[in-house]
Amino acid sequence: MQYRRAFIPGGSYFFTVVTENRRPVFNNAAMVEVLRDAFLNVRKSRPFEIDAMVVMPDHLHCLWTLPPGDSDYATRWCMIKT
């Protein structure tokens, strides 16, 4: 599949991220807390605003706004997933 990706510095972006094989990883509070911690840690070194977020058992939706002059959402996702 070929994706068209926009890289607009300071832009707002909508993401949907699905767990591997749609496993219900986020079906308990402890795992949602791990996810929350990952976001907090990444935002310390690579700031961004979380405008909205919905976490479901096997996927999440979120809306981010990046700082002015920054369009590197890919590195942030890599760090969160790590």
PDB file of N, CA, C and O in Angstrom, chain B, residues numbered from 101:
ATOM      1  N   MET B 101       0.837  -1.172   0.000  1.00  0.00           N
ATOM      2  CA  MET B 101       0.000   0.000   0.000  1.00  0.00           C
ATOM      3  C   MET B 101       0.889   1.245   0.000  1.00  0.00           C
ATOM      4  O   MET B 101       1.908   1.286   0.690  1.00  0.00           O
ATOM      5  N   GLN B 102       0.508   2.229  -0.756  1.00  0.00           N
ATOM      6  CA  GLN B 102       1.257   3.480  -0.775  1.00  0.00           C
ATOM      7  C   GLN B 102       0.449   4.545  -0.035  1.00  0.00           C
ATOM      8  O   GLN B 102      -0.721   4.791  -0.328  1.00  0.00           O
ATOM      9  N   TYR B 103       1.119   5.163   0.930  1.00  0.00           N
ATOM     10  CA  TYR B 103       0.481   6.191   1.729  1.00  0.00           C
ATOM     11  C   TYR B 103       0.999   7.559   1.327  1.00  0.00           C
ATOM     12  O   TYR B 103       2.170   7.712   0.977  1.00  0.00           O
ATOM     13  N   ARG B 104       0.138   8.536   1.378  1.00  0.00           N
ATOM     14  CA  ARG B 104       0.574   9.928   1.229  1.00  0.00           C
ATOM     15  C   ARG B 104       0.602  10.507   2.631  1.00  0.00           C
ATOM     16  O   ARG B 104      -0.399  10.476   3.348  1.00  0.00           O
ATOM     17  N   ARG B 105       1.741  11.030   3.012  1.00  0.00           N
ATOM     18  CA  ARG B 105       1.865  11.578   4.357  1.00  0.00           C
ATOM     19  C   ARG B 105       2.162  13.061   4.272  1.00  0.00           C
ATOM     20  O   ARG B 105       2.989  13.505   3.476  1.00  0.00           O
ATOM     21  N   ALA B 106       1.483  13.801   5.091  1.00  0.00           N
ATOM     22  CA  ALA B 106       1.699  15.243   5.158  1.00  0.00           C
ATOM     23  C   ALA B 106       2.682  15.533   6.283  1.00  0.00           C
ATOM     24  O   ALA B 106       2.579  14.975   7.375  1.00  0.00           O
ATOM     25  N   PHE B 107       3.620  16.396   6.006  1.00  0.00           N
ATOM     26  CA  PHE B 107       4.577  16.839   7.016  1.00  0.00           C
ATOM     27  C   PHE B 107       4.495  18.353   7.088  1.00  0.00           C
ATOM     28  O   PHE B 107       5.238  19.055   6.403  1.00  0.00           O
ATOM     29  N   ILE B 108       3.590  18.853   7.919  1.00  0.00           N
ATOM     30  CA  ILE B 108       3.366  20.290   8.051  1.00  0.00           C
ATOM     31  C   ILE B 108       3.866  20.714   9.426  1.00  0.00           C
ATOM     32  O   ILE B 108       3.274  20.336  10.437  1.00  0.00           O
ATOM     33  N   PRO B 109       4.934  21.484   9.480  1.00  0.00           N
ATOM     34  CA  PRO B 109       5.458  21.920  10.779  1.00  0.00           C
ATOM     35  C   PRO B 109       4.381  22.623  11.611  1.00  0.00           C
ATOM     36  O   PRO B 109       3.684  23.515  11.129  1.00  0.00           O
ATOM     37  N   GLY B 110       4.266  22.198  12.868  1.00  0.00           N
ATOM     38  CA  GLY B 110       3.272  22.788  13.757  1.00  0.00           C
ATOM     39  C   GLY B 110       1.853  22.343  13.479  1.00  0.00           C
ATOM     40  O   GLY B 110       0.904  22.899  14.033  1.00  0.00           O
ATOM     41  N   GLY B 111       1.698  21.341  12.623  1.00  0.00           N
ATOM     42  CA  GLY B 111       0.371  20.894  12.215  1.00  0.00           C
ATOM     43  C   GLY B 111      -0.312  20.011  13.235  1.00  0.00           C
ATOM     44  O   GLY B 111       0.292  19.560  14.209  1.00  0.00           O
ATOM     45  N   SER B 112      -1.584  19.777  12.985  1.00  0.00           N
ATOM     46  CA  SER B 112      -2.370  18.840  13.789  1.00  0.00           C
ATOM     47  C   SER B 112      -2.589  17.583  12.963  1.00  0.00           C
ATOM     48  O   SER B 112      -2.848  17.653  11.761  1.00  0.00           O
ATOM     49  N   TYR B 113      -2.483  16.437  13.617  1.00  0.00           N
ATOM     50  CA  TYR B 113      -2.528  15.153  12.928  1.00  0.00           C
ATOM     51  C   TYR B 113      -3.455  14.198  13.655  1.00  0.00           C
ATOM     52  O   TYR B 113      -3.493  14.169  14.885  1.00  0.00           O
ATOM     53  N   PHE B 114      -4.208  13.411  12.883  1.00  0.00           N
ATOM     54  CA  PHE B 114      -5.078  12.372  13.423  1.00  0.00           C
ATOM     55  C   PHE B 114      -4.432  11.024  13.153  1.00  0.00           C
ATOM     56  O   PHE B 114      -3.988  10.757  12.037  1.00  0.00           O
ATOM     57  N   PHE B 115      -4.377  10.171  14.176  1.00  0.00           N
ATOM     58  CA  PHE B 115      -3.774   8.851  14.034  1.00  0.00           C
ATOM     59  C   PHE B 115      -4.726   7.783  14.545  1.00  0.00           C
ATOM     60  O   PHE B 115      -5.475   7.994  15.498  1.00  0.00           O
ATOM     61  N   THR B 116      -4.678   6.633  13.888  1.00  0.00           N
ATOM     62  CA  THR B 116      -5.275   5.413  14.392  1.00  0.00           C
ATOM     63  C   THR B 116      -4.151   4.398  14.442  1.00  0.00           C
ATOM     64  O   THR B 116      -3.473   4.166  13.442  1.00  0.00           O
ATOM     65  N   VAL B 117      -3.952   3.793  15.602  1.00  0.00           N
ATOM     66  CA  VAL B 117      -2.907   2.792  15.776  1.00  0.00           C
ATOM     67  C   VAL B 117      -3.570   1.522  16.277  1.00  0.00           C
ATOM     68  O   VAL B 117      -4.331   1.550  17.244  1.00  0.00           O
ATOM     69  N   VAL B 118      -3.278   0.404  15.614  1.00  0.00           N
ATOM     70  CA  VAL B 118      -3.887  -0.885  15.931  1.00  0.00           C
ATOM     71  C   VAL B 118      -2.818  -1.793  16.533  1.00  0.00           C
ATOM     72  O   VAL B 118      -1.677  -1.803  16.071  1.00  0.00           O
ATOM     73  N   THR B 119      -3.184  -2.550  17.558  1.00  0.00           N
ATOM     74  CA  THR B 119      -2.247  -3.488  18.155  1.00  0.00           C
ATOM     75  C   THR B 119      -1.960  -4.645  17.199  1.00  0.00           C
ATOM     76  O   THR B 119      -2.745  -4.931  16.295  1.00  0.00           O
ATOM     77  N   GLU B 120      -0.833  -5.296  17.414  1.00  0.00           N
ATOM     78  CA  GLU B 120      -0.458  -6.426  16.575  1.00  0.00           C
ATOM     79  C   GLU B 120      -1.529  -7.514  16.652  1.00  0.00           C
ATOM     80  O   GLU B 120      -1.946  -7.927  17.734  1.00  0.00           O
ATOM     81  N   ASN B 121      -1.953  -7.956  15.494  1.00  0.00           N
ATOM     82  CA  ASN B 121      -2.999  -8.983  15.378  1.00  0.00           C
ATOM     83  C   ASN B 121      -4.280  -8.619  16.131  1.00  0.00           C
ATOM     84  O   ASN B 121      -5.067  -9.490  16.503  1.00  0.00           O
ATOM     85  N   ARG B 122      -4.470  -7.331  16.346  1.00  0.00           N
ATOM     86  CA  ARG B 122      -5.648  -6.804  17.056  1.00  0.00           C
ATOM     87  C   ARG B 122      -5.842  -7.444  18.428  1.00  0.00           C
ATOM     88  O   ARG B 122      -6.970  -7.621  18.887  1.00  0.00           O
ATOM     89  N   ARG B 123      -4.737  -7.786  19.073  1.00  0.00           N
ATOM     90  CA  ARG B 123      -4.826  -8.319  20.437  1.00  0.00           C
ATOM     91  C   ARG B 123      -5.363  -7.236  21.371  1.00  0.00           C
ATOM     92  O   ARG B 123      -4.995  -6.070  21.224  1.00  0.00           O
ATOM     93  N   PRO B 124      -6.207  -7.585  22.312  1.00  0.00           N
ATOM     94  CA  PRO B 124      -6.787  -6.590  23.229  1.00  0.00           C
ATOM     95  C   PRO B 124      -5.811  -6.199  24.352  1.00  0.00           C
ATOM     96  O   PRO B 124      -6.057  -6.465  25.529  1.00  0.00           O
ATOM     97  N   VAL B 125      -4.716  -5.571  23.962  1.00  0.00           N
ATOM     98  CA  VAL B 125      -3.641  -5.208  24.891  1.00  0.00           C
ATOM     99  C   VAL B 125      -4.125  -4.222  25.954  1.00  0.00           C
ATOM    100  O   VAL B 125      -3.710  -4.299  27.110  1.00  0.00           O
ATOM    101  N   PHE B 126      -4.995  -3.302  25.565  1.00  0.00           N
ATOM    102  CA  PHE B 126      -5.414  -2.233  26.473  1.00  0.00           C
ATOM    103  C   PHE B 126      -6.743  -2.528  27.153  1.00  0.00           C
ATOM    104  O   PHE B 126      -7.520  -1.612  27.426  1.00  0.00           O
ATOM    105  N   ASN B 127      -7.006  -3.792  27.425  1.00  0.00           N
ATOM    106  CA  ASN B 127      -8.280  -4.142  28.054  1.00  0.00           C
ATOM    107  C   ASN B 127      -8.215  -4.125  29.574  1.00  0.00           C
ATOM    108  O   ASN B 127      -9.183  -4.501  30.235  1.00  0.00           O
ATOM    109  N   ASN B 128      -7.072  -3.687  30.149  1.00  0.00           N
ATOM    110  CA  ASN B 128      -7.014  -3.533  31.603  1.00  0.00           C
ATOM    111  C   ASN B 128      -6.286  -2.239  31.963  1.00  0.00           C
ATOM    112  O   ASN B 128      -5.488  -1.718  31.185  1.00  0.00           O
ATOM    113  N   ALA B 129      -6.577  -1.745  33.136  1.00  0.00           N
ATOM    114  CA  ALA B 129      -6.071  -0.434  33.556  1.00  0.00           C
ATOM    115  C   ALA B 129      -4.548  -0.388  33.636  1.00  0.00           C
ATOM    116  O   ALA B 129      -3.953   0.654  33.362  1.00  0.00           O
ATOM    117  N   ALA B 130      -3.913  -1.485  34.001  1.00  0.00           N
ATOM    118  CA  ALA B 130      -2.455  -1.498  34.124  1.00  0.00           C
ATOM    119  C   ALA B 130      -1.779  -1.235  32.778  1.00  0.00           C
ATOM    120  O   ALA B 130      -0.791  -0.503  32.711  1.00  0.00           O
ATOM    121  N   MET B 131      -2.300  -1.820  31.727  1.00  0.00           N
ATOM    122  CA  MET B 131      -1.693  -1.624  30.401  1.00  0.00           C
ATOM    123  C   MET B 131      -1.977  -0.224  29.862  1.00  0.00           C
ATOM    124  O   MET B 131      -1.146   0.344  29.154  1.00  0.00           O
ATOM    125  N   VAL B 132      -3.114   0.323  30.182  1.00  0.00           N
ATOM    126  CA  VAL B 132      -3.411   1.705  29.781  1.00  0.00           C
ATOM    127  C   VAL B 132      -2.456   2.653  30.512  1.00  0.00           C
ATOM    128  O   VAL B 132      -2.033   3.664  29.951  1.00  0.00           O
ATOM    129  N   GLU B 133      -2.122   2.330  31.745  1.00  0.00           N
ATOM    130  CA  GLU B 133      -1.160   3.132  32.505  1.00  0.00           C
ATOM    131  C   GLU B 133       0.239   3.055  31.876  1.00  0.00           C
ATOM    132  O   GLU B 133       0.955   4.056  31.848  1.00  0.00           O
ATOM    133  N   VAL B 134       0.626   1.900  31.383  1.00  0.00           N
ATOM    134  CA  VAL B 134       1.908   1.762  30.672  1.00  0.00           C
ATOM    135  C   VAL B 134       1.909   2.662  29.443  1.00  0.00           C
ATOM    136  O   VAL B 134       2.895   3.347  29.170  1.00  0.00           O
ATOM    137  N   LEU B 135       0.815   2.661  28.709  1.00  0.00           N
ATOM    138  CA  LEU B 135       0.690   3.528  27.541  1.00  0.00           C
ATOM    139  C   LEU B 135       0.783   5.000  27.948  1.00  0.00           C
ATOM    140  O   LEU B 135       1.485   5.781  27.306  1.00  0.00           O
ATOM    141  N   ARG B 136       0.089   5.368  28.993  1.00  0.00           N
ATOM    142  CA  ARG B 136       0.119   6.751  29.497  1.00  0.00           C
ATOM    143  C   ARG B 136       1.552   7.165  29.855  1.00  0.00           C
ATOM    144  O   ARG B 136       1.990   8.263  29.514  1.00  0.00           O
ATOM    145  N   ASP B 137       2.273   6.281  30.541  1.00  0.00           N
ATOM    146  CA  ASP B 137       3.662   6.565  30.905  1.00  0.00           C
ATOM    147  C   ASP B 137       4.549   6.740  29.674  1.00  0.00           C
ATOM    148  O   ASP B 137       5.426   7.604  29.652  1.00  0.00           O
ATOM    149  N   ALA B 138       4.317   5.919  28.655  1.00  0.00           N
ATOM    150  CA  ALA B 138       5.101   6.043  27.419  1.00  0.00           C
ATOM    151  C   ALA B 138       4.883   7.413  26.784  1.00  0.00           C
ATOM    152  O   ALA B 138       5.840   8.056  26.352  1.00  0.00           O
ATOM    153  N   PHE B 139       3.643   7.858  26.727  1.00  0.00           N
ATOM    154  CA  PHE B 139       3.351   9.181  26.177  1.00  0.00           C
ATOM    155  C   PHE B 139       4.012  10.279  27.005  1.00  0.00           C
ATOM    156  O   PHE B 139       4.605  11.203  26.449  1.00  0.00           O
ATOM    157  N   LEU B 140       3.914  10.183  28.322  1.00  0.00           N
ATOM    158  CA  LEU B 140       4.518  11.205  29.186  1.00  0.00           C
ATOM    159  C   LEU B 140       6.027  11.273  28.992  1.00  0.00           C
ATOM    160  O   LEU B 140       6.589  12.365  28.907  1.00  0.00           O
ATOM    161  N   ASN B 141       6.685  10.131  28.923  1.00  0.00           N
ATOM    162  CA  ASN B 141       8.135  10.111  28.751  1.00  0.00           C
ATOM    163  C   ASN B 141       8.563  10.695  27.412  1.00  0.00           C
ATOM    164  O   ASN B 141       9.541  11.441  27.351  1.00  0.00           O
ATOM    165  N   VAL B 142       7.857  10.374  26.354  1.00  0.00           N
ATOM    166  CA  VAL B 142       8.208  10.908  25.034  1.00  0.00           C
ATOM    167  C   VAL B 142       7.969  12.417  24.994  1.00  0.00           C
ATOM    168  O   VAL B 142       8.765  13.156  24.415  1.00  0.00           O
ATOM    169  N   ARG B 143       6.891  12.869  25.600  1.00  0.00           N
ATOM    170  CA  ARG B 143       6.582  14.304  25.573  1.00  0.00           C
ATOM    171  C   ARG B 143       7.620  15.140  26.335  1.00  0.00           C
ATOM    172  O   ARG B 143       7.745  16.338  26.080  1.00  0.00           O
ATOM    173  N   LYS B 144       8.355  14.538  27.251  1.00  0.00           N
ATOM    174  CA  LYS B 144       9.419  15.260  27.957  1.00  0.00           C
ATOM    175  C   LYS B 144      10.553  15.645  27.009  1.00  0.00           C
ATOM    176  O   LYS B 144      11.080  16.754  27.086  1.00  0.00           O
ATOM    177  N   SER B 145      10.925  14.730  26.118  1.00  0.00           N
ATOM    178  CA  SER B 145      12.038  15.004  25.206  1.00  0.00           C
ATOM    179  C   SER B 145      11.590  15.540  23.851  1.00  0.00           C
ATOM    180  O   SER B 145      12.347  16.249  23.188  1.00  0.00           O
ATOM    181  N   ARG B 146      10.383  15.216  23.434  1.00  0.00           N
ATOM    182  CA  ARG B 146       9.834  15.655  22.151  1.00  0.00           C
ATOM    183  C   ARG B 146       8.420  16.167  22.372  1.00  0.00           C
ATOM    184  O   ARG B 146       7.461  15.435  22.128  1.00  0.00           O
ATOM    185  N   PRO B 147       8.268  17.397  22.823  1.00  0.00           N
ATOM    186  CA  PRO B 147       6.938  17.912  23.192  1.00  0.00           C
ATOM    187  C   PRO B 147       5.932  17.887  22.032  1.00  0.00           C
ATOM    188  O   PRO B 147       6.289  18.045  20.864  1.00  0.00           O
ATOM    189  N   PHE B 148       4.685  17.687  22.398  1.00  0.00           N
ATOM    190  CA  PHE B 148       3.541  17.812  21.494  1.00  0.00           C
ATOM    191  C   PHE B 148       2.292  17.839  22.352  1.00  0.00           C
ATOM    192  O   PHE B 148       2.298  17.375  23.492  1.00  0.00           O
ATOM    193  N   GLU B 149       1.238  18.377  21.804  1.00  0.00           N
ATOM    194  CA  GLU B 149      -0.042  18.436  22.508  1.00  0.00           C
ATOM    195  C   GLU B 149      -0.908  17.256  22.086  1.00  0.00           C
ATOM    196  O   GLU B 149      -0.991  16.923  20.904  1.00  0.00           O
ATOM    197  N   ILE B 150      -1.541  16.640  23.052  1.00  0.00           N
ATOM    198  CA  ILE B 150      -2.552  15.624  22.770  1.00  0.00           C
ATOM    199  C   ILE B 150      -3.893  16.337  22.883  1.00  0.00           C
ATOM    200  O   ILE B 150      -4.366  16.629  23.982  1.00  0.00           O
ATOM    201  N   ASP B 151      -4.490  16.608  21.744  1.00  0.00           N
ATOM    202  CA  ASP B 151      -5.761  17.338  21.715  1.00  0.00           C
ATOM    203  C   ASP B 151      -6.935  16.435  22.066  1.00  0.00           C
ATOM    204  O   ASP B 151      -7.914  16.881  22.665  1.00  0.00           O
ATOM    205  N   ALA B 152      -6.833  15.166  21.693  1.00  0.00           N
ATOM    206  CA  ALA B 152      -7.882  14.196  22.005  1.00  0.00           C
ATOM    207  C   ALA B 152      -7.303  12.800  21.869  1.00  0.00           C
ATOM    208  O   ALA B 152      -6.388  12.563  21.080  1.00  0.00           O
ATOM    209  N   MET B 153      -7.854  11.874  22.655  1.00  0.00           N
ATOM    210  CA  MET B 153      -7.382  10.492  22.563  1.00  0.00           C
ATOM    211  C   MET B 153      -8.473   9.556  23.049  1.00  0.00           C
ATOM    212  O   MET B 153      -9.150   9.831  24.040  1.00  0.00           O
ATOM    213  N   VAL B 154      -8.636   8.451  22.343  1.00  0.00           N
ATOM    214  CA  VAL B 154      -9.561   7.397  22.737  1.00  0.00           C
ATOM    215  C   VAL B 154      -8.785   6.091  22.673  1.00  0.00           C
ATOM    216  O   VAL B 154      -8.202   5.756  21.642  1.00  0.00           O
ATOM    217  N   VAL B 155      -8.782   5.357  23.779  1.00  0.00           N
ATOM    218  CA  VAL B 155      -8.085   4.075  23.833  1.00  0.00           C
ATOM    219  C   VAL B 155      -9.129   2.968  23.918  1.00  0.00           C
ATOM    220  O   VAL B 155      -9.950   2.929  24.836  1.00  0.00           O
ATOM    221  N   MET B 156      -9.077   2.081  22.947  1.00  0.00           N
ATOM    222  CA  MET B 156      -9.956   0.922  22.902  1.00  0.00           C
ATOM    223  C   MET B 156      -9.100  -0.313  23.195  1.00  0.00           C
ATOM    224  O   MET B 156      -7.873  -0.205  23.188  1.00  0.00           O
ATOM    225  N   PRO B 157      -9.698  -1.480  23.453  1.00  0.00           N
ATOM    226  CA  PRO B 157      -8.880  -2.649  23.795  1.00  0.00           C
ATOM    227  C   PRO B 157      -7.817  -3.016  22.759  1.00  0.00           C
ATOM    228  O   PRO B 157      -6.730  -3.462  23.126  1.00  0.00           O
ATOM    229  N   ASP B 158      -8.116  -2.834  21.465  1.00  0.00           N
ATOM    230  CA  ASP B 158      -7.164  -3.274  20.441  1.00  0.00           C
ATOM    231  C   ASP B 158      -6.670  -2.155  19.515  1.00  0.00           C
ATOM    232  O   ASP B 158      -5.985  -2.429  18.529  1.00  0.00           O
ATOM    233  N   HIS B 159      -7.007  -0.916  19.821  1.00  0.00           N
ATOM    234  CA  HIS B 159      -6.521   0.202  19.002  1.00  0.00           C
ATOM    235  C   HIS B 159      -6.735   1.510  19.748  1.00  0.00           C
ATOM    236  O   HIS B 159      -7.399   1.563  20.783  1.00  0.00           O
ATOM    237  N   LEU B 160      -6.150   2.560  19.189  1.00  0.00           N
ATOM    238  CA  LEU B 160      -6.357   3.883  19.757  1.00  0.00           C
ATOM    239  C   LEU B 160      -6.456   4.906  18.645  1.00  0.00           C
ATOM    240  O   LEU B 160      -5.924   4.715  17.551  1.00  0.00           O
ATOM    241  N   HIS B 161      -7.141   5.988  18.940  1.00  0.00           N
ATOM    242  CA  HIS B 161      -7.261   7.136  18.053  1.00  0.00           C
ATOM    243  C   HIS B 161      -6.728   8.336  18.823  1.00  0.00           C
ATOM    244  O   HIS B 161      -7.006   8.488  20.013  1.00  0.00           O
ATOM    245  N   CYS B 162      -5.971   9.180  18.154  1.00  0.00           N
ATOM    246  CA  CYS B 162      -5.536  10.399  18.841  1.00  0.00           C
ATOM    247  C   CYS B 162      -5.312  11.528  17.847  1.00  0.00           C
ATOM    248  O   CYS B 162      -5.051  11.318  16.663  1.00  0.00           O
ATOM    249  N   LEU B 163      -5.425  12.714  18.380  1.00  0.00           N
ATOM    250  CA  LEU B 163      -5.219  13.946  17.633  1.00  0.00           C
ATOM    251  C   LEU B 163      -4.108  14.709  18.335  1.00  0.00           C
ATOM    252  O   LEU B 163      -4.221  15.054  19.512  1.00  0.00           O
ATOM    253  N   TRP B 164      -3.029  14.969  17.597  1.00  0.00           N
ATOM    254  CA  TRP B 164      -1.870  15.676  18.138  1.00  0.00           C
ATOM    255  C   TRP B 164      -1.690  16.993  17.413  1.00  0.00           C
ATOM    256  O   TRP B 164      -2.064  17.137  16.249  1.00  0.00           O
ATOM    257  N   THR B 165      -1.110  17.953  18.119  1.00  0.00           N
ATOM    258  CA  THR B 165      -0.607  19.176  17.504  1.00  0.00           C
ATOM    259  C   THR B 165       0.866  19.282  17.864  1.00  0.00           C
ATOM    260  O   THR B 165       1.238  19.257  19.037  1.00  0.00           O
ATOM    261  N   LEU B 166       1.688  19.400  16.845  1.00  0.00           N
ATOM    262  CA  LEU B 166       3.132  19.493  17.042  1.00  0.00           C
ATOM    263  C   LEU B 166       3.553  20.945  17.234  1.00  0.00           C
ATOM    264  O   LEU B 166       2.832  21.859  16.836  1.00  0.00           O
ATOM    265  N   PRO B 167       4.725  21.162  17.845  1.00  0.00           N
ATOM    266  CA  PRO B 167       5.199  22.530  18.053  1.00  0.00           C
ATOM    267  C   PRO B 167       5.498  23.228  16.724  1.00  0.00           C
ATOM    268  O   PRO B 167       5.746  22.564  15.718  1.00  0.00           O
ATOM    269  N   PRO B 168       5.477  24.546  16.716  1.00  0.00           N
ATOM    270  CA  PRO B 168       5.834  25.288  15.495  1.00  0.00           C
ATOM    271  C   PRO B 168       7.219  24.867  15.000  1.00  0.00           C
ATOM    272  O   PRO B 168       8.158  24.731  15.784  1.00  0.00           O
ATOM    273  N   GLY B 169       7.324  24.669  13.713  1.00  0.00           N
ATOM    274  CA  GLY B 169       8.597  24.302  13.110  1.00  0.00           C
ATOM    275  C   GLY B 169       8.933  22.822  13.197  1.00  0.00           C
ATOM    276  O   GLY B 169      10.013  22.419  12.766  1.00  0.00           O
ATOM    277  N   ASP B 170       8.045  22.004  13.738  1.00  0.00           N
ATOM    278  CA  ASP B 170       8.315  20.575  13.937  1.00  0.00           C
ATOM    279  C   ASP B 170       7.238  19.756  13.241  1.00  0.00           C
ATOM    280  O   ASP B 170       6.046  19.995  13.434  1.00  0.00           O
ATOM    281  N   SER B 171       7.659  18.787  12.430  1.00  0.00           N
ATOM    282  CA  SER B 171       6.703  17.905  11.761  1.00  0.00           C
ATOM    283  C   SER B 171       7.058  16.429  11.959  1.00  0.00           C
ATOM    284  O   SER B 171       6.556  15.568  11.236  1.00  0.00           O
ATOM    285  N   ASP B 172       7.912  16.138  12.927  1.00  0.00           N
ATOM    286  CA  ASP B 172       8.436  14.781  13.109  1.00  0.00           C
ATOM    287  C   ASP B 172       7.577  13.940  14.049  1.00  0.00           C
ATOM    288  O   ASP B 172       7.976  13.649  15.176  1.00  0.00           O
ATOM    289  N   TYR B 173       6.404  13.557  13.577  1.00  0.00           N
ATOM    290  CA  TYR B 173       5.562  12.674  14.376  1.00  0.00           C
ATOM    291  C   TYR B 173       6.047  11.229  14.327  1.00  0.00           C
ATOM    292  O   TYR B 173       5.788  10.458  15.251  1.00  0.00           O
ATOM    293  N   ALA B 174       6.743  10.859  13.264  1.00  0.00           N
ATOM    294  CA  ALA B 174       7.197   9.476  13.106  1.00  0.00           C
ATOM    295  C   ALA B 174       8.158   9.064  14.219  1.00  0.00           C
ATOM    296  O   ALA B 174       8.048   7.961  14.755  1.00  0.00           O
ATOM    297  N   THR B 175       9.090   9.934  14.564  1.00  0.00           N
ATOM    298  CA  THR B 175      10.029   9.614  15.644  1.00  0.00           C
ATOM    299  C   THR B 175       9.295   9.479  16.968  1.00  0.00           C
ATOM    300  O   THR B 175       9.623   8.611  17.777  1.00  0.00           O
ATOM    301  N   ARG B 176       8.318  10.320  17.189  1.00  0.00           N
ATOM    302  CA  ARG B 176       7.542  10.243  18.427  1.00  0.00           C
ATOM    303  C   ARG B 176       6.821   8.898  18.530  1.00  0.00           C
ATOM    304  O   ARG B 176       6.832   8.264  19.585  1.00  0.00           O
ATOM    305  N   TRP B 177       6.198   8.468  17.439  1.00  0.00           N
ATOM    306  CA  TRP B 177       5.519   7.170  17.460  1.00  0.00           C
ATOM    307  C   TRP B 177       6.502   6.043  17.689  1.00  0.00           C
ATOM    308  O   TRP B 177       6.209   5.107  18.433  1.00  0.00           O
ATOM    309  N   CYS B 178       7.654   6.118  17.067  1.00  0.00           N
ATOM    310  CA  CYS B 178       8.682   5.096  17.265  1.00  0.00           C
ATOM    311  C   CYS B 178       9.070   5.002  18.738  1.00  0.00           C
ATOM    312  O   CYS B 178       9.191   3.906  19.284  1.00  0.00           O
ATOM    313  N   MET B 179       9.263   6.139  19.369  1.00  0.00           N
ATOM    314  CA  MET B 179       9.637   6.180  20.786  1.00  0.00           C
ATOM    315  C   MET B 179       8.511   5.651  21.677  1.00  0.00           C
ATOM    316  O   MET B 179       8.780   4.932  22.639  1.00  0.00           O
ATOM    317  N   ILE B 180       7.277   5.987  21.378  1.00  0.00           N
ATOM    318  CA  ILE B 180       6.138   5.501  22.166  1.00  0.00           C
ATOM    319  C   ILE B 180       6.026   3.993  22.048  1.00  0.00           C
ATOM    320  O   ILE B 180       5.836   3.307  23.053  1.00  0.00           O
ATOM    321  N   LYS B 181       6.139   3.471  20.851  1.00  0.00           N
ATOM    322  CA  LYS B 181       6.013   2.035  20.636  1.00  0.00           C
ATOM    323  C   LYS B 181       7.164   1.251  21.256  1.00  0.00           C
ATOM    324  O   LYS B 181       7.000   0.098  21.656  1.00  0.00           O
ATOM    325  N   THR B 182       8.327   1.887  21.331  1.00  0.00           N
ATOM    326  CA  THR B 182       9.472   1.222  21.942  1.00  0.00           C
ATOM    327  C   THR B 182       9.238   1.051  23.425  1.00  0.00           C
ATOM    328  O   THR B 182      10.092   0.508  24.127  1.00  0.00           O
TER     329      THR B 182
END
